[in-house]
Amino acid sequence: MRDLDITEVARRSGVPASTLRFYEEKGLITSIGRRGLRRLFDSGVLERLALIALGRASGFSLDEIARMFAPDGRPRIDRQMLAAKAEELDRTIRQLSAMRDGLRHAAACPAPSHMECPTFRRMLRATASGAMGARRKRAPRPPVK
């Protein structure tokens, strides 16, 4: 297959040219030259971009995704890292399901006020403790001396 300029890569992958330039800057993809002012990429960049998109959709950071490629550019995906991410997604799904169920209950609850609903109050306590929804950030630890 022929080399693709940045416009063609953006069109075929759905990834904006600005993101392609950012990915190149981060070392996630590599251009093979230029045609005029436009970067050229090997056609294999489309598969690599698909892997990057899958990683992003799965919740991996760009740095984590970068570690999933060998220096020669071939994928080397750590199965333990995938299993850990799957466990993290399971925890998130459980938390979101509990939040959804609580919100549905609160929407249909016959109590005169949400604050009088025992289920809604439990949801408030769980959220405040960090057991449900977004976790509160911990204060930074003092430096070890």
C-alpha positions as CSV (number, residue, x, y, z in Angstrom):
1,M,0.0,0.0,0.0
2,R,1.2,3.5,-0.6
3,D,2.3,6.1,1.9
4,L,-0.4,8.3,3.3
5,D,-0.2,12.0,3.9
6,I,-1.5,13.5,7.2
7,T,-4.8,14.6,5.6
8,E,-5.5,11.1,4.3
9,V,-4.6,9.5,7.7
10,A,-6.9,12.0,9.4
11,R,-9.8,11.2,6.9
12,R,-9.4,7.5,7.1
13,S,-8.9,7.2,10.8
14,G,-11.2,9.9,12.0
15,V,-8.4,11.3,14.1
16,P,-7.8,15.1,13.6
17,A,-4.5,16.2,12.1
18,S,-3.7,18.1,15.3
19,T,-4.1,14.9,17.3
20,L,-1.9,13.1,14.8
21,R,0.8,15.7,15.3
22,F,0.4,15.4,19.1
23,Y,0.7,11.6,19.0
24,E,3.8,12.0,16.9
25,E,5.2,14.4,19.5
26,K,4.5,11.9,22.2
27,G,6.1,9.1,20.2
28,L,3.0,7.1,19.7
29,I,3.2,7.3,15.9
30,T,6.1,8.2,13.6
31,S,6.0,9.9,10.2
32,I,8.3,8.6,7.5
33,G,8.9,11.9,5.8
34,R,7.2,14.8,4.1
35,R,5.5,15.6,0.8
36,G,5.9,19.4,0.7
37,L,4.8,20.5,4.1
38,R,2.6,17.5,4.9
39,R,3.8,14.6,7.0
40,L,3.8,11.2,5.4
41,F,2.9,8.0,7.2
42,D,3.3,4.3,6.4
43,S,-0.2,2.7,5.9
44,G,0.4,0.7,9.1
45,V,-0.2,3.8,11.1
46,L,-4.0,3.2,10.6
47,E,-3.8,-0.1,12.6
48,R,-1.6,1.6,15.2
49,L,-4.2,4.4,15.5
50,A,-6.9,1.8,15.9
51,L,-4.9,0.2,18.8
52,I,-4.5,3.7,20.4
53,A,-8.2,4.3,20.1
54,L,-9.0,1.0,21.7
55,G,-6.6,1.8,24.5
56,R,-8.2,5.2,25.0
57,A,-11.7,3.8,24.9
58,S,-10.7,1.2,27.5
59,G,-9.4,4.0,29.8
60,F,-5.7,3.7,29.4
61,S,-3.6,6.9,29.5
62,L,-1.4,7.8,26.5
63,D,1.7,7.0,28.6
64,E,0.2,3.5,29.3
65,I,-0.6,3.0,25.7
66,A,3.0,4.1,24.7
67,R,4.4,1.3,26.9
68,M,2.3,-1.2,24.9
69,F,4.5,-0.8,21.9
70,A,8.0,-2.1,21.5
71,P,10.8,0.2,20.3
72,D,10.3,-1.2,16.7
73,G,6.7,-0.1,16.9
74,R,5.1,-3.6,17.2
75,P,2.5,-4.1,19.8
76,R,3.7,-5.8,23.0
77,I,0.6,-5.7,25.2
78,D,1.1,-6.8,28.9
79,R,-1.7,-9.2,29.7
80,Q,-1.5,-8.4,33.4
81,M,-2.1,-4.7,32.6
82,L,-5.2,-5.7,30.6
83,A,-6.5,-7.9,33.4
84,A,-5.9,-5.0,35.9
85,K,-7.8,-2.6,33.7
86,A,-10.6,-5.1,33.3
87,E,-10.9,-5.3,37.1
88,E,-10.9,-1.5,37.4
89,L,-13.7,-1.3,34.8
90,D,-15.6,-3.9,36.8
91,R,-15.3,-1.7,39.9
92,T,-16.5,1.3,37.9
93,I,-19.4,-0.6,36.5
94,R,-20.5,-1.7,40.0
95,Q,-20.2,1.9,41.3
96,L,-22.1,3.4,38.3
97,S,-24.8,0.7,38.6
98,A,-25.3,1.4,42.2
99,M,-25.5,5.2,41.5
100,R,-28.0,4.5,38.6
101,D,-30.2,2.4,40.9
102,G,-30.1,5.0,43.6
103,L,-31.0,7.8,41.3
104,R,-33.9,5.8,39.9
105,H,-35.1,5.1,43.4
106,A,-34.8,8.8,44.3
107,A,-36.8,9.8,41.2
108,A,-39.7,7.5,42.1
109,C,-39.5,7.6,45.9
110,P,-42.8,8.4,47.6
111,A,-41.1,10.3,50.5
112,P,-42.2,13.9,50.7
113,S,-38.5,15.0,50.5
114,H,-35.4,13.2,49.2
115,M,-33.8,14.0,52.6
116,E,-36.5,11.9,54.3
117,C,-35.8,8.9,52.1
118,P,-33.6,6.3,53.8
119,T,-32.2,5.0,50.5
120,F,-31.3,8.6,49.4
121,R,-29.6,9.2,52.8
122,R,-27.6,6.0,52.4
123,M,-26.5,7.2,48.9
124,L,-25.4,10.5,50.4
125,R,-23.4,8.8,53.1
126,A,-21.8,6.4,50.6
127,T,-20.9,9.3,48.3
128,A,-19.4,11.4,51.1
129,S,-17.3,8.5,52.3
130,G,-15.9,7.8,48.8
131,A,-17.6,4.4,48.6
132,M,-19.7,5.5,45.6
133,G,-18.9,7.8,42.7
134,A,-15.9,10.0,42.4
135,R,-13.2,9.4,45.1
136,R,-12.0,12.4,47.0
137,K,-8.3,13.2,46.4
138,R,-6.0,12.5,49.3
139,A,-3.8,15.2,50.7
140,P,-0.2,14.8,49.4
141,R,2.0,12.9,51.8
142,P,4.9,14.7,53.4
143,P,8.3,14.0,51.8
144,V,10.2,11.1,53.4
145,K,13.4,12.3,55.1
